[in-house]
Amino acid sequence: MKNKNKAIWGTRFNKTTSKIFEKIGASIDIDKRLYEEDILGSIIHTKMLTKQKIIDKKKGNKIINGLKKIRNEIKNNKFKFNKKYEDIHLNIEKRLFKIIGSDAGYLHIARSRNDQVITDFKLWIKKASREMINRLNDLNKSFLKKAINNIQTIMPGFTHLKNAQPISFAHYLLAYIEMFKRDKKRFISNIDYINECPLGVGALAGTSYKIDRNFTSKKLGFKKPTNNSIDTVSDRDFVLDFLSTASICAMHISRFAEELIIWNSDIVKLIQIDDKMLTGSSIMPQKKNPDPAELIRGRAGKNFGALQAMLTTMKGLPLSYYKDMQEDKALAFDSYDTLLESIILTNELVKNLKPNKKRMFSLSNEGHTTATDFADYLVQNNGLSFRNAYKISAKLVNYAEKNKKKLNQLKFDEVTKIKNNLNKKVMNVFDVTNSVNLKTSYGGTSTKNIKKMISKLKKEFK
């Protein structure tokens, strides 16, 4: 009875575990989140043991029924987790002993916590990745809806935060759709990369039991078993892939949040954000602050930190399994929670932002944004090389700047002072709407291109 409450591995030990080590070493507060995956893996493992006649059907059914009872207890908050039993695996196993007695001891035949936890974690990462894919689809649909309503909204495109060339606001929104589509592809690829089942490799060397790893792989939704038992228990690439993808996605969201913050400022005033997505000041009554966007921008650092922490944990580990790896779950769970909330919040921001169309159009004429169009006109209609045309256009910009005029405010005779022998049609190039619609190359900002892309994306997001 003395050893009743000891950890499973405590049989060989004569002294009680240090309290501080027990506190730090226990992962149950973190990995209890894996209970569904752990119970599913144990049920499938039991079915395999029964199928292979390693244990008889009566014991197998008894174990499975006990595991299902535990699953219901956890779902209904009637299960008591205990740090003495360290992790989700041993907490469930201890409870199984109480429910069905000594037959619970047959469950752990031909497996180790090493392959068990990786199986659980891979199943969870697959589930988490699918959730991210669904959330990114929702986000892209919101971007698309906003784009559909702003095809004709002209704004300045920026490089170096300086006005560069006129673009459609819809084209700008579609740029983020492309980013989030890549994030989605990365999550999909990660699912494919990890689609090998670890269960059955044991502690690191495999097992002498005649198990059927193809059976467990198929039943757990994996394509095939892993190839090398040592690599299997020491592998955390699948966690790094998830954290890396989450970090890249968080970076994309942060870039969008940064732009909203700048555009919503009283200096720029390109957009308005609905009051439900703003906060006030404790001292300045007039303030309406874009705090949700700032939180998204700040929280990206948590995603980056989790990736860096995991890389640092893994970089010095010889083969095969070490307790260091226990840190992986907390990092992945936190990164997942952070990114999921950020995606949902970004979706709300997209739905609740409104472009200041007049301000956008006015600002698109600031900064001589059609200068490149003038240079292109000279190449296409006057046979000049682009470098010569560039120099002439630069002279025109200098003239306009000196005379405190925008390019669209110049008169034809002023333009011909810089370059003679021009047709009056040249004046069309200084119109920002015309400039947008001239960009007909594939992927460009013309209305024609945007409409085609929107049509394509509508089918894709159905």
Sine and cosine of phi, psi and omega as CSV:
sin_phi,cos_phi,sin_psi,cos_psi,sin_omega,cos_omega
0.00,0.00,-0.40,0.92,-0.04,-1.00
-0.85,0.53,-0.58,0.81,-0.07,-1.00
-1.00,-0.08,0.18,0.98,-0.14,-0.99
-0.85,0.53,-0.66,0.75,-0.07,-1.00
-0.99,-0.13,0.15,0.99,0.03,-1.00
-0.96,0.28,0.36,-0.93,0.14,-0.99
-0.89,0.46,0.39,-0.92,-0.02,-1.00
-0.81,0.58,-0.65,0.76,-0.05,-1.00
-0.98,0.19,-0.02,1.00,-0.12,-0.99
-0.98,0.21,-0.05,1.00,-0.05,-1.00
-0.82,0.57,-0.63,0.78,-0.09,-1.00
-0.99,0.11,-0.16,0.99,-0.13,-0.99
-0.99,-0.16,0.62,-0.79,-0.08,-1.00
-0.98,-0.20,-0.19,0.98,-0.03,-1.00
-0.86,-0.51,0.46,-0.89,0.02,-1.00
-0.95,0.33,0.61,-0.79,0.00,-1.00
-0.88,0.47,0.66,-0.75,0.08,-1.00
-0.82,0.57,0.67,-0.74,-0.05,-1.00
-0.89,0.46,-0.67,0.74,-0.01,-1.00
-0.93,0.37,-0.61,0.79,0.05,-1.00
-0.92,0.39,-0.64,0.77,0.03,-1.00
-0.88,0.48,-0.64,0.77,-0.01,-1.00
-0.92,0.39,-0.73,0.68,-0.04,-1.00
-0.97,0.26,-0.62,0.79,-0.06,-1.00
-0.95,0.30,-0.45,0.89,-0.01,-1.00
-0.95,0.30,0.72,-0.70,0.00,-1.00
-0.90,-0.43,0.13,0.99,-0.14,-0.99
-0.87,0.49,-0.56,0.83,0.01,-1.00
-0.89,0.45,-0.42,0.91,0.01,-1.00
-1.00,-0.08,-0.82,0.57,-0.20,-0.98
-0.99,0.12,0.01,1.00,0.13,-0.99
-0.89,0.46,-0.30,0.95,0.07,-1.00
-0.90,0.43,-0.30,0.95,-0.02,-1.00
-1.00,-0.06,0.24,0.97,-0.15,-0.99
-0.87,0.49,-0.63,0.78,-0.01,-1.00
-0.90,0.44,-0.72,0.70,0.00,-1.00
-0.91,0.41,-0.62,0.79,-0.02,-1.00
-0.91,0.41,-0.69,0.72,-0.01,-1.00
-0.93,0.36,-0.66,0.75,0.05,-1.00
-0.86,0.51,-0.73,0.68,0.01,-1.00
-0.87,0.50,-0.64,0.77,-0.01,-1.00
-0.93,0.36,-0.62,0.79,0.03,-1.00
-0.90,0.43,-0.72,0.69,0.00,-1.00
-0.92,0.40,-0.63,0.77,0.05,-1.00
-0.87,0.49,-0.68,0.73,0.02,-1.00
-0.90,0.44,-0.67,0.74,0.03,-1.00
-0.88,0.47,-0.62,0.78,0.04,-1.00
-0.92,0.40,-0.69,0.72,0.02,-1.00
-0.87,0.49,-0.62,0.78,0.03,-1.00
-0.93,0.36,-0.72,0.70,0.01,-1.00
-0.85,0.52,-0.63,0.78,-0.02,-1.00
-1.00,0.09,0.04,1.00,0.01,-1.00
0.88,0.48,0.47,0.88,0.10,-1.00
-0.98,0.20,-0.56,0.83,0.21,-0.98
-0.78,-0.63,0.39,-0.92,-0.03,-1.00
-0.99,0.16,0.26,-0.97,-0.10,-1.00
-0.89,0.46,-0.60,0.80,-0.03,-1.00
-0.88,0.48,-0.72,0.69,0.03,-1.00
-0.91,0.42,-0.67,0.74,-0.01,-1.00
-0.86,0.51,-0.74,0.68,0.01,-1.00
-0.90,0.44,-0.62,0.79,0.01,-1.00
-0.89,0.46,-0.69,0.72,0.03,-1.00
-0.90,0.44,-0.72,0.69,-0.03,-1.00
-0.88,0.47,-0.70,0.71,0.02,-1.00
-0.89,0.45,-0.62,0.78,0.06,-1.00
-0.90,0.44,-0.66,0.75,0.02,-1.00
-0.91,0.42,-0.62,0.78,0.03,-1.00
-0.91,0.41,-0.60,0.80,0.05,-1.00
-0.90,0.43,-0.67,0.74,0.03,-1.00
-0.89,0.46,-0.66,0.75,0.03,-1.00
-0.85,0.52,-0.68,0.73,0.03,-1.00
-0.91,0.40,-0.61,0.79,0.02,-1.00
-0.89,0.46,-0.68,0.73,0.00,-1.00
-0.92,0.39,-0.68,0.73,0.00,-1.00
-0.87,0.49,-0.58,0.82,-0.05,-1.00
-0.99,-0.10,0.27,0.96,0.03,-1.00
0.83,0.55,0.60,0.80,0.02,-1.00
-0.93,-0.37,0.17,0.99,-0.03,-1.00
-0.97,-0.23,0.73,-0.68,0.01,-1.00
-0.98,-0.18,0.93,-0.37,0.05,-1.00
-0.99,0.15,0.63,-0.77,-0.07,-1.00
-0.78,-0.62,0.82,-0.57,-0.02,-1.00
-0.90,0.43,-0.39,0.92,0.03,-1.00
-0.86,0.51,-0.48,0.88,-0.04,-1.00
-0.99,-0.13,0.25,0.97,0.24,-0.97
0.92,0.39,-0.88,0.47,-0.20,-0.98
-0.69,-0.73,0.02,-1.00,-0.03,-1.00
-0.89,0.45,-0.57,0.82,-0.05,-1.00
-0.90,0.43,-0.76,0.65,-0.06,-1.00
-0.97,0.24,-0.50,0.87,0.09,-1.00
-0.89,0.46,-0.68,0.73,0.02,-1.00
-0.93,0.37,-0.68,0.74,-0.02,-1.00
-0.90,0.44,-0.65,0.76,0.03,-1.00
-0.89,0.46,-0.67,0.74,0.02,-1.00
-0.92,0.39,-0.59,0.80,0.03,-1.00
-0.89,0.46,-0.63,0.78,0.07,-1.00
-0.86,0.50,-0.65,0.76,-0.02,-1.00
-0.93,0.37,-0.52,0.85,-0.06,-1.00
-0.99,0.14,-0.72,0.69,-0.13,-0.99
-0.91,-0.42,-0.08,1.00,0.02,-1.00
1.00,0.08,-0.43,-0.90,-0.15,-0.99
-0.91,0.42,-0.33,0.94,0.04,-1.00
-0.89,0.45,-0.31,0.95,0.06,-1.00
-0.87,0.49,-0.43,0.91,-0.01,-1.00
-0.91,0.41,-0.29,0.96,0.01,-1.00
-0.98,0.19,-0.29,0.96,-0.07,-1.00
-0.87,0.49,-0.58,0.81,-0.14,-0.99
-1.00,0.01,0.20,0.98,0.09,-1.00
-0.90,0.44,0.72,-0.69,0.12,-0.99
0.91,0.42,0.47,0.88,0.14,-0.99
-0.45,-0.89,0.29,-0.96,0.03,-1.00
-0.79,-0.61,0.29,-0.96,0.12,-0.99
-0.89,0.46,-0.40,0.92,-0.01,-1.00
-0.89,0.45,-0.76,0.65,0.02,-1.00
-0.98,0.19,-0.46,0.89,0.00,-1.00
-0.90,0.43,-0.74,0.67,-0.06,-1.00
-0.93,0.37,-0.58,0.81,0.01,-1.00
-0.93,0.38,-0.62,0.79,0.06,-1.00
-0.88,0.47,-0.75,0.66,0.02,-1.00
-0.84,0.55,-0.73,0.68,-0.11,-0.99
-0.93,0.37,-0.63,0.77,0.05,-1.00
-0.89,0.45,-0.66,0.75,0.04,-1.00
-0.88,0.48,-0.65,0.76,0.00,-1.00
-0.93,0.37,-0.68,0.73,0.01,-1.00
-0.87,0.49,-0.64,0.77,0.05,-1.00
-0.88,0.48,-0.71,0.70,0.00,-1.00
-0.90,0.44,-0.70,0.71,0.00,-1.00
-0.89,0.46,-0.64,0.77,0.01,-1.00
-0.90,0.43,-0.65,0.76,0.04,-1.00
-0.90,0.44,-0.61,0.79,0.04,-1.00
-0.90,0.43,-0.67,0.75,0.04,-1.00
-0.89,0.46,-0.65,0.76,0.03,-1.00
-0.87,0.50,-0.71,0.71,0.01,-1.00
-0.90,0.44,-0.67,0.74,-0.01,-1.00
-0.93,0.38,-0.60,0.80,0.05,-1.00
-0.93,0.37,-0.57,0.82,0.10,-1.00
-0.87,0.49,-0.71,0.71,0.02,-1.00
-0.88,0.47,-0.69,0.73,0.00,-1.00
-0.89,0.47,-0.70,0.72,-0.01,-1.00
-0.91,0.42,-0.55,0.84,0.05,-1.00
-0.90,0.44,-0.60,0.80,0.04,-1.00
-0.93,0.37,-0.66,0.75,0.07,-1.00
-0.88,0.48,-0.67,0.74,-0.02,-1.00
-0.90,0.44,-0.69,0.72,0.01,-1.00
-0.87,0.49,-0.67,0.74,0.02,-1.00
-0.92,0.40,-0.60,0.80,0.01,-1.00
-0.91,0.41,-0.67,0.74,-0.01,-1.00
-0.83,0.55,-0.59,0.81,-0.04,-1.00
-1.00,0.07,0.03,1.00,-0.08,-1.00
-0.70,-0.72,0.50,0.87,0.01,-1.00
-0.88,0.48,-0.64,0.77,-0.05,-1.00
-1.00,-0.05,0.10,1.00,0.01,-1.00
-0.99,0.14,0.92,-0.40,-0.06,-1.00
-1.00,-0.09,0.71,-0.71,0.01,-1.00
-0.61,-0.79,0.25,-0.97,0.10,-0.99
-0.98,0.18,0.70,-0.72,0.21,-0.98
-1.00,0.07,0.51,-0.86,-0.12,-0.99
-0.89,-0.46,0.59,-0.81,0.36,-0.93
-0.76,-0.65,0.67,-0.75,-0.04,-1.00
0.85,0.52,0.44,0.90,-0.07,-1.00
0.88,0.48,0.35,0.94,0.09,-1.00
-0.92,-0.38,0.57,-0.82,0.03,-1.00
-0.85,0.53,0.77,-0.64,-0.10,-1.00
-0.91,-0.42,-0.94,0.34,0.02,-1.00
-0.59,-0.81,0.47,-0.88,0.03,-1.00
-0.93,0.37,0.63,-0.77,0.07,-1.00
-0.65,-0.76,0.21,-0.98,0.15,-0.99
-1.00,0.08,0.65,-0.76,0.07,-1.00
-0.87,0.50,-0.56,0.83,0.05,-1.00
-0.88,0.48,-0.65,0.76,0.00,-1.00
-0.90,0.44,-0.64,0.77,0.07,-1.00
-0.87,0.50,-0.72,0.69,-0.01,-1.00
-0.89,0.45,-0.62,0.78,0.01,-1.00
-0.91,0.41,-0.41,0.91,0.04,-1.00
-0.89,0.45,-0.65,0.76,0.02,-1.00
-0.94,0.33,-0.52,0.86,0.09,-1.00
-0.86,0.50,-0.67,0.75,0.03,-1.00
-0.88,0.47,-0.66,0.75,0.03,-1.00
-0.87,0.50,-0.75,0.66,-0.08,-1.00
-0.95,0.30,-0.42,0.91,0.13,-0.99
-0.91,0.41,-0.63,0.77,0.05,-1.00
-0.91,0.41,-0.64,0.77,0.06,-1.00
-0.87,0.49,-0.68,0.74,0.02,-1.00
-0.88,0.48,-0.69,0.73,0.02,-1.00
-0.88,0.47,-0.61,0.79,0.02,-1.00
-0.91,0.42,-0.66,0.75,0.04,-1.00
-0.91,0.42,-0.63,0.77,0.04,-1.00
-0.90,0.44,-0.70,0.72,0.03,-1.00
-0.88,0.47,-0.64,0.77,0.01,-1.00
-0.88,0.48,-0.63,0.78,0.04,-1.00
-0.88,0.48,-0.66,0.75,0.01,-1.00
-0.92,0.39,-0.66,0.76,-0.01,-1.00
-0.87,0.49,-0.61,0.79,-0.12,-0.99
-1.00,-0.08,0.20,0.98,-0.14,-0.99
-0.99,0.16,0.64,0.77,0.09,-1.00
-0.85,-0.53,0.74,-0.68,-0.14,-0.99
-1.00,0.06,0.81,-0.59,0.01,-1.00
-0.99,0.16,-0.35,0.94,-0.17,-0.99
-0.87,0.50,0.78,-0.62,0.04,-1.00
0.94,-0.33,-0.09,1.00,0.02,-1.00
-1.00,0.09,-0.16,0.99,0.05,-1.00
0.95,0.31,-0.50,-0.87,-0.05,-1.00
-0.94,0.34,-0.65,0.76,0.10,-1.00
-0.14,-0.99,-0.20,0.98,-0.18,-0.98
-0.90,-0.44,0.01,1.00,-0.11,-0.99
1.00,-0.01,-0.31,-0.95,-0.06,-1.00
-0.58,-0.82,0.39,-0.92,0.03,-1.00
-1.00,0.04,-0.16,0.99,0.04,-1.00
-0.96,0.28,0.52,-0.86,-0.01,-1.00
-0.99,0.11,0.95,0.32,-0.02,-1.00
-0.99,0.12,0.25,-0.97,0.04,-1.00
-0.87,-0.49,1.00,-0.05,-0.06,-1.00
-0.95,0.30,-0.42,0.91,0.08,-1.00
-0.92,0.39,-0.59,0.81,0.03,-1.00
-0.89,0.45,-0.78,0.63,-0.03,-1.00
-0.91,0.41,-0.60,0.80,0.03,-1.00
-0.86,0.51,-0.75,0.66,-0.04,-1.00
-0.90,0.44,-0.71,0.70,-0.06,-1.00
-0.93,0.38,-0.47,0.88,0.01,-1.00
-1.00,-0.04,0.03,1.00,0.08,-1.00
1.00,0.07,0.32,0.95,0.08,-1.00
-0.99,-0.11,0.38,-0.92,0.00,-1.00
-0.96,0.28,-0.62,0.78,-0.10,-0.99
-0.29,-0.96,0.22,-0.98,0.10,-0.99
-0.97,0.24,0.38,-0.92,0.11,-0.99
-0.92,0.40,0.39,-0.92,-0.14,-0.99
-1.00,-0.01,-0.50,0.87,-0.13,-0.99
-0.74,-0.67,0.84,-0.54,-0.12,-0.99
-0.91,0.42,-0.59,0.81,-0.01,-1.00
-0.93,0.37,-0.75,0.66,0.03,-1.00
-0.86,0.51,-0.63,0.78,-0.08,-1.00
-0.85,0.52,-0.77,0.64,-0.08,-1.00
-0.98,0.22,-0.29,0.96,0.00,-1.00
-0.98,-0.19,-0.06,1.00,-0.08,-1.00
-0.99,0.13,0.80,-0.61,0.20,-0.98
-0.75,-0.66,0.38,0.92,0.06,-1.00
-0.86,0.52,-0.59,0.81,-0.05,-1.00
-0.90,0.43,-0.51,0.86,0.07,-1.00
-0.96,0.29,-0.68,0.73,0.02,-1.00
-0.89,0.46,-0.64,0.77,0.04,-1.00
-0.87,0.48,-0.69,0.72,0.00,-1.00
-0.90,0.44,-0.74,0.67,-0.03,-1.00
-0.91,0.41,-0.58,0.82,0.04,-1.00
-0.91,0.41,-0.73,0.68,0.02,-1.00
-0.89,0.46,-0.67,0.74,0.04,-1.00
-0.88,0.48,-0.64,0.77,0.00,-1.00
-0.92,0.39,-0.68,0.73,0.02,-1.00
-0.90,0.43,-0.67,0.74,0.02,-1.00
-0.90,0.45,-0.69,0.73,0.03,-1.00
-0.88,0.47,-0.59,0.81,0.05,-1.00
-0.90,0.44,-0.68,0.74,0.04,-1.00
-0.88,0.48,-0.71,0.71,0.00,-1.00
-0.90,0.44,-0.64,0.77,0.00,-1.00
-0.90,0.43,-0.62,0.79,0.04,-1.00
-0.89,0.46,-0.68,0.73,0.03,-1.00
-0.90,0.44,-0.71,0.71,0.01,-1.00
-0.86,0.51,-0.67,0.74,0.02,-1.00
-0.87,0.50,-0.67,0.74,0.00,-1.00
-0.91,0.41,-0.65,0.76,0.02,-1.00
-0.88,0.48,-0.65,0.76,0.00,-1.00
-0.88,0.47,-0.71,0.70,0.01,-1.00
-0.91,0.41,-0.74,0.67,-0.08,-1.00
-0.92,0.38,-0.46,0.89,-0.01,-1.00
-0.99,0.11,-0.15,0.99,-0.05,-1.00
-0.91,0.41,0.39,-0.92,0.01,-1.00
-0.93,0.37,-0.31,0.95,0.04,-1.00
-0.97,0.22,-0.68,0.73,-0.13,-0.99
-1.00,-0.05,-0.77,0.63,0.09,-1.00
0.83,0.55,0.65,0.76,0.02,-1.00
-0.99,0.12,-0.44,0.90,-0.04,-1.00
-0.69,-0.73,0.31,-0.95,0.19,-0.98
-0.86,-0.51,0.57,-0.82,0.05,-1.00
-0.89,-0.45,0.70,-0.72,-0.02,-1.00
-0.84,0.54,0.55,-0.83,-0.05,-1.00
-0.83,0.56,-0.50,0.87,-0.04,-1.00
-0.91,0.41,-0.27,0.96,0.00,-1.00
-0.94,-0.35,0.34,0.94,-0.01,-1.00
-0.80,-0.60,0.27,-0.96,0.10,-0.99
-0.75,-0.66,0.20,-0.98,-0.02,-1.00
-0.95,-0.32,-0.13,-0.99,0.00,-1.00
-0.94,-0.34,0.52,-0.85,0.02,-1.00
-0.97,0.24,-0.24,0.97,-0.06,-1.00
-0.82,-0.57,-0.48,0.88,-0.06,-1.00
-0.96,-0.29,0.96,-0.26,-0.12,-0.99
-0.88,0.47,-0.41,0.91,-0.11,-0.99
-0.99,0.15,-0.23,0.97,-0.20,-0.98
-0.95,0.30,0.64,-0.77,0.19,-0.98
-0.74,-0.68,0.97,-0.24,-0.16,-0.99
-0.98,-0.22,0.65,-0.76,-0.01,-1.00
-0.99,0.14,0.83,0.56,-0.09,-1.00
-0.84,0.54,-0.64,0.77,0.02,-1.00
-0.84,0.55,-0.67,0.75,0.02,-1.00
-0.91,0.41,-0.62,0.79,0.01,-1.00
-0.93,0.38,-0.61,0.79,0.05,-1.00
-0.90,0.44,-0.68,0.74,0.04,-1.00
-0.87,0.50,-0.71,0.70,0.00,-1.00
-0.88,0.48,-0.69,0.73,-0.02,-1.00
-0.94,0.34,-0.61,0.80,-0.08,-1.00
-0.95,0.33,-0.31,0.95,0.05,-1.00
-0.84,0.54,-0.53,0.85,0.02,-1.00
-0.87,0.49,-0.52,0.86,0.04,-1.00
-0.92,0.39,-0.64,0.77,0.05,-1.00
-0.91,0.42,-0.68,0.73,0.03,-1.00
-0.89,0.45,-0.66,0.76,-0.03,-1.00
-0.89,0.45,-0.64,0.77,0.01,-1.00
-0.89,0.45,-0.66,0.75,0.03,-1.00
-0.90,0.44,-0.72,0.69,-0.02,-1.00
-0.90,0.44,-0.64,0.77,0.01,-1.00
-0.89,0.46,-0.66,0.75,-0.02,-1.00
-0.94,0.35,-0.65,0.76,0.06,-1.00
-0.87,0.49,-0.67,0.74,-0.01,-1.00
-0.92,0.40,-0.63,0.78,0.03,-1.00
-0.88,0.47,-0.67,0.75,-0.13,-0.99
-1.00,0.10,-0.36,0.93,-0.23,-0.97
-0.90,0.44,-0.44,0.90,-0.07,-1.00
-0.91,-0.41,0.31,0.95,-0.08,-1.00
-1.00,-0.04,0.89,-0.46,0.16,-0.99
-0.92,0.39,0.21,-0.98,0.08,-1.00
-0.95,0.31,0.67,-0.74,0.25,0.97
-0.82,-0.58,-0.97,0.22,-0.07,-1.00
-0.99,-0.15,0.63,-0.77,0.07,-1.00
-0.63,-0.78,0.42,-0.91,-0.03,-1.00
-0.89,0.45,-0.39,0.92,0.05,-1.00
-0.76,0.65,-0.60,0.80,-0.11,-0.99
-0.91,0.41,-0.25,0.97,0.02,-1.00
-0.88,0.48,-0.38,0.93,-0.01,-1.00
-0.94,0.34,-0.26,0.97,-0.13,-0.99
-0.88,0.48,-0.63,0.78,-0.11,-0.99
-0.93,0.36,-0.71,0.70,0.02,-1.00
-0.86,0.51,-0.65,0.76,0.00,-1.00
-0.91,0.41,-0.70,0.71,-0.02,-1.00
-0.93,0.37,-0.68,0.73,-0.01,-1.00
-0.89,0.46,-0.70,0.72,-0.02,-1.00
-0.92,0.40,-0.65,0.76,0.02,-1.00
-0.90,0.44,-0.67,0.74,0.03,-1.00
-0.88,0.48,-0.78,0.63,-0.03,-1.00
-0.87,0.50,-0.68,0.73,-0.02,-1.00
-0.89,0.45,-0.75,0.66,-0.04,-1.00
-0.93,0.38,-0.66,0.75,-0.01,-1.00
-0.85,0.53,-0.74,0.67,0.01,-1.00
-0.90,0.43,-0.61,0.79,0.00,-1.00
-0.91,0.41,-0.64,0.77,0.03,-1.00
-0.90,0.43,-0.71,0.71,-0.01,-1.00
-0.89,0.46,-0.68,0.73,0.00,-1.00
-0.92,0.39,-0.62,0.79,0.05,-1.00
-0.89,0.46,-0.65,0.76,0.04,-1.00
-0.85,0.52,-0.68,0.74,0.03,-1.00
-0.91,0.42,-0.63,0.78,0.03,-1.00
-0.90,0.44,-0.68,0.73,0.01,-1.00
-0.87,0.50,-0.70,0.72,-0.02,-1.00
-0.91,0.42,-0.47,0.88,-0.14,-0.99
-0.94,-0.34,0.32,0.95,0.11,-0.99
-0.96,-0.28,0.54,-0.84,-0.02,-1.00
-0.74,-0.67,0.81,-0.59,0.01,-1.00
-0.95,0.30,0.64,-0.77,0.14,-0.99
-1.00,0.06,1.00,0.01,-0.19,-0.98
-0.88,0.47,-0.65,0.76,0.00,-1.00
-0.90,0.43,-0.68,0.73,0.01,-1.00
-0.91,0.41,-0.65,0.76,0.03,-1.00
-0.87,0.50,-0.73,0.69,-0.04,-1.00
-0.91,0.42,-0.69,0.73,0.00,-1.00
-0.88,0.48,-0.70,0.71,-0.03,-1.00
-0.94,0.34,-0.41,0.91,0.02,-1.00
-0.93,0.37,-0.32,0.95,0.07,-1.00
-1.00,-0.01,-0.16,0.99,0.04,-1.00
-0.99,0.14,0.53,-0.85,0.09,-1.00
0.99,0.15,0.27,0.96,0.10,-1.00
0.83,0.55,0.76,0.66,-0.14,-0.99
-0.94,0.34,-0.24,0.97,-0.01,-1.00
-0.99,-0.16,0.24,0.97,-0.01,-1.00
-0.88,0.48,-0.62,0.79,0.02,-1.00
-0.91,0.41,-0.59,0.81,0.03,-1.00
-0.89,0.46,-0.61,0.79,0.03,-1.00
-0.91,0.42,-0.70,0.72,0.03,-1.00
-0.88,0.48,-0.69,0.73,0.02,-1.00
-0.89,0.46,-0.63,0.78,0.03,-1.00
-0.87,0.50,-0.69,0.72,-0.01,-1.00
-0.90,0.44,-0.60,0.80,0.05,-1.00
-0.91,0.40,-0.74,0.67,-0.13,-0.99
-0.97,0.25,-0.46,0.89,-0.11,-0.99
-0.90,-0.44,-0.26,0.97,-0.03,-1.00
-0.84,-0.54,0.11,0.99,0.12,-0.99
0.93,0.36,0.34,0.94,0.00,-1.00
-0.99,0.11,0.40,-0.92,0.17,-0.98
-0.95,0.30,0.35,-0.94,-0.04,-1.00
-0.91,0.41,-0.59,0.81,-0.02,-1.00
-0.91,0.42,-0.62,0.78,0.07,-1.00
-0.93,0.37,-0.66,0.75,0.02,-1.00
-0.89,0.45,-0.62,0.79,0.02,-1.00
-0.86,0.51,-0.70,0.71,-0.03,-1.00
-0.90,0.44,-0.66,0.75,0.00,-1.00
-0.91,0.41,-0.68,0.73,0.01,-1.00
-0.90,0.44,-0.64,0.77,0.04,-1.00
-0.88,0.48,-0.63,0.78,0.04,-1.00
-0.89,0.45,-0.63,0.78,0.02,-1.00
-0.91,0.42,-0.65,0.76,0.05,-1.00
-0.88,0.47,-0.70,0.72,0.02,-1.00
-0.87,0.49,-0.64,0.77,0.02,-1.00
-0.90,0.43,-0.73,0.68,-0.01,-1.00
-0.89,0.45,-0.65,0.76,-0.01,-1.00
-0.90,0.43,-0.70,0.72,0.00,-1.00
-0.88,0.47,-0.60,0.80,-0.04,-1.00
-1.00,-0.07,0.17,0.99,0.05,-1.00
0.80,0.60,0.74,0.67,0.03,-1.00
-0.82,-0.57,0.48,-0.88,0.18,-0.98
-0.99,0.12,0.34,-0.94,-0.02,-1.00
-0.88,0.48,-0.58,0.82,-0.01,-1.00
-0.97,0.24,-0.07,1.00,0.04,-1.00
-0.99,-0.14,-0.12,0.99,0.01,-1.00
-0.95,0.31,0.50,-0.87,0.07,-1.00
-0.99,-0.11,0.32,-0.95,-0.07,-1.00
-0.85,0.52,-0.67,0.74,-0.04,-1.00
-0.93,0.38,-0.39,0.92,0.06,-1.00
-0.96,0.28,-0.61,0.79,0.01,-1.00
-0.92,0.39,-0.64,0.77,-0.03,-1.00
-0.95,0.31,-0.23,0.97,0.12,-0.99
-0.92,0.38,-0.52,0.86,-0.02,-1.00
-1.00,0.07,-0.62,0.78,0.01,-1.00
-0.57,-0.82,0.90,-0.43,0.00,-1.00
-0.99,0.12,-0.05,-1.00,0.01,-1.00
0.84,0.55,0.66,0.75,0.04,-1.00
-0.96,-0.30,0.55,-0.84,0.10,-0.99
-0.99,0.12,0.53,-0.85,-0.01,-1.00
-0.87,0.49,-0.34,0.94,0.02,-1.00
-0.89,0.45,-0.29,0.96,0.00,-1.00
-0.85,0.53,-0.46,0.89,-0.06,-1.00
-0.91,0.42,-0.36,0.93,0.02,-1.00
-0.90,0.43,-0.44,0.90,-0.07,-1.00
-0.94,0.35,-0.29,0.96,-0.02,-1.00
-1.00,0.02,-0.01,1.00,0.06,-1.00
-1.00,0.07,0.84,-0.54,-0.13,-0.99
-0.92,0.39,-0.54,0.84,0.03,-1.00
-0.92,0.40,-0.68,0.74,0.06,-1.00
-0.89,0.46,-0.65,0.76,0.01,-1.00
-0.85,0.53,-0.72,0.69,0.02,-1.00
-0.85,0.52,-0.73,0.69,-0.11,-0.99
-0.97,0.22,-0.20,0.98,0.10,-0.99
-0.98,0.22,-0.30,0.95,-0.08,-1.00
-0.99,0.10,0.95,0.31,-0.12,-0.99
-1.00,-0.05,-0.08,1.00,0.03,-1.00
-0.88,0.47,0.48,-0.88,-0.07,-1.00
-0.83,0.56,0.79,-0.62,-0.03,-1.00
1.00,-0.02,-0.04,1.00,-0.02,-1.00
-0.99,0.16,0.04,-1.00,-0.18,-0.98
-1.00,-0.02,0.06,1.00,-0.05,-1.00
-0.87,0.49,0.49,-0.87,0.02,-1.00
-0.83,0.56,-0.66,0.75,0.01,-1.00
-0.86,0.52,-0.73,0.69,0.01,-1.00
-0.90,0.44,-0.70,0.72,-0.04,-1.00
-0.89,0.46,-0.69,0.73,-0.01,-1.00
-0.88,0.47,-0.64,0.77,0.04,-1.00
-0.90,0.44,-0.69,0.73,-0.02,-1.00
-0.92,0.39,-0.63,0.77,0.04,-1.00
-0.89,0.46,-0.67,0.74,0.03,-1.00
-0.87,0.49,-0.67,0.74,0.02,-1.00
-0.90,0.43,-0.69,0.73,-0.04,-1.00
-0.94,0.35,-0.54,0.84,0.05,-1.00
-0.85,0.52,-0.69,0.72,0.03,-1.00
-0.92,0.38,-0.63,0.77,-0.04,-1.00
-0.91,0.41,-0.59,0.81,-0.10,-1.00
-1.00,-0.06,0.09,1.00,0.03,-1.00
-0.89,0.45,0.00,0.00,0.00,0.00
